[in-house]
């Protein structure tokens, strides 16, 4: 029982650390949008920051391109702190924790796809932009990571269903 209590305490601390980190990230995003020459936050492998620094895109357009990233990050923080809350309550192998895992993985997939799409969207939002100025970057490591995460979540979901069936049988 001591080990479960230890996990619950650690999960509670991690939950609050995630929330504190979210506040710090919010401040970093505000800094990114307000100060063109900052080096603290970089979006799109630094391409978006460079376009903002050189004045090729306006702060409003940078904000519009950053909103999906900010929303995905906010949702990720919400689901991660919710997962730690599940652990804090002692619910480590439940439907609630599985829902958190699924959300976190699909948010990662959405962020990966948006990372590919924003350089394609930018010339349509600012016609003066030349397509040659931007690069679409697809990381093979990130793609493999996504596939592995999806497989792990699928296996965890199947294991959780077996656990529930065995629990109902006993």
Helices and strands as residue ranges (DSSP letters): H 2-34, H 47-54, H 59-88, H 95-125, G 131-133, H 140-169
